[in-house]
Structures are given as C-alpha cells and as structure tokens.
Amino acid sequence: MKFRPCIDLHNGQVKQIVGGTLSEGREPDTNFVSDRSPAWFAELYKSDGLSGGHVIKLGAGNDAAAREALAAWPGGLQLGGGITAENAGQWLAAGAAQVIVTSYIFNNGQIDEARLEKLVAETGRERLVLDLSCRKKDGRYHVVADRWQTFTRTVVNAQSLEQLSTYCAEFLIHGVDVEGKQQGMDEELIRLLAGHSPIPCVYAGGIRSLEDLELLHQTGGGRMDATVGSALDIFGGPLPYKEVVDYCRNN
C-alpha cells in the first residue's frame, strides 16, 4: 500500500476543506489553511519519494499555485481540477505525471463517451486518472461531479469500474460523505472497490489514524493506496506525517 499525498488548492492557498461543502458562491467549511507554499509540500513529498500524489485545484484562481507545485517536482505529481481535452496537454507539459478528470466526462448526468475518447486521445490511457468520488443515494454509490454537488447517473459497481478501466491507468475515489471529517472511513465503499476495481485504486476519505490505515490495508486486500489529508500534522491534525510515510513504506 502506497501513501499518496495531496496538495489541495483553494484561492491559491494550500488548504484542507470538508469536500462536501464546496459549492459556487460560498466559502467551504475549512479545516486548515497553510502558511507554506505549494512548492514546499511538493518538495517534502519529493524528498520522501512519495510519487503519485495529487495536486487538486478547487475552483478558479489556483493555476499559478498548481504550476508552482508541479515545477517543484516535475513528473512526480498528478493534477486535477477543471481538466478537459483542450487543456490536459498543457498541464502534462507543465510537469504533471498524469491528469485527473471527473466533471468533463459527464454530460447531463451521463458519461459522454465522445468526450472521454477525445480526452484519451490527448493524454493516452497511462496518463489519465478518473476521479470517481461518490456519495450514497438510495443505497448505491453514485459518482458526483461539479465540486461533488451533482449526482450523476453513474453508479460505482463492478460493471462501471470494468467499463471505465479501459480508458485510464487508475481511479481516485473519495468517500465524499466522510471526506474531511476525521470520523472514520467508508468501509463499505472500500470493500466494493477492492472487490471489483480491475486497475489500481486510490482511496481517500476519513482516514484519521494508523489503525484506519491498517483497516484499509486489510479490508482492501493490499490492493488499494491511501490518501490522508486533514488528519495529518502537516495540515494541523493529530496524525504524524512521518508515521504515515513509515507505515505505508513497510506495508
């Protein structure tokens, strides 16, 4: 199990927010605002050899900060937030190892295969990550788009994971209802992903301790990587970053 660190950008600053509160026209609930630069975090992750982490632009006004992070570790970080077929190549050229995409591939709540194929033509399958972050509705996990506020018709299950795996190298999946709350993981979602994802999968949402990481490792059968955000001491939380690095390195 690899630790996949994050650099979440909001209004040009590194922040940790409660993802489900991010919407147009209002400030999200915020757990932490860093006085350190995006480059500082990128250099920290580089020094610890934590490749495959992600820089996420949460809304407008984050392009300069994102470029700063990518420039600090070219080829070491993924980039997500507002990615389309038209700009994906620019971000890969700016140093992103891969681009992460959600909302662009949906149209009227359904997967737009033409857009998806156009995107893959620009990036190649190996440089594309699909973010299938989801919320539960009527007993099923639906992919949510538009800053996690819009339920799509795509249900995360064996069939959709198999279908979408042909277009990308891996999935990034937040359990949105537990993300940023430090109240524990979505174990049902983890079991679903571990049992049915045919490609590498990165889980984020609610990880708050080394015990949670062990549970993810066991429940996920060692097939899933982990992202930890608000709980880390580098983001104002109680969980030592170095302990997480060491734990994942040893597992």
SULQUI-V60417 format. One record per helix or strand. SS is the DSSP state (H for helix, E for strand). FROM is the first residue (numbers start at 1). TO is the last residue. If there is no record, write none. Layout:
ss & from & to
SS & FROM & TO
SS & FROM & TO
//
This chain:
ss & from & to
E & 3 & 3
E & 6 & 10
E & 13 & 17
H & 19 & 21
E & 23 & 23
E & 26 & 26
E & 30 & 33
H & 38 & 47
E & 53 & 57
H & 63 & 72
E & 77 & 80
H & 88 & 93
E & 98 & 101
H & 103 & 105
E & 106 & 107
E & 110 & 111
H & 113 & 123
H & 125 & 127
E & 128 & 131
E & 134 & 137
E & 140 & 145
E & 150 & 155
H & 158 & 165
E & 170 & 175
H & 187 & 196
E & 200 & 204
H & 210 & 219
E & 224 & 227
E & 232 & 232
H & 233 & 235
E & 239 & 239
H & 241 & 249
//
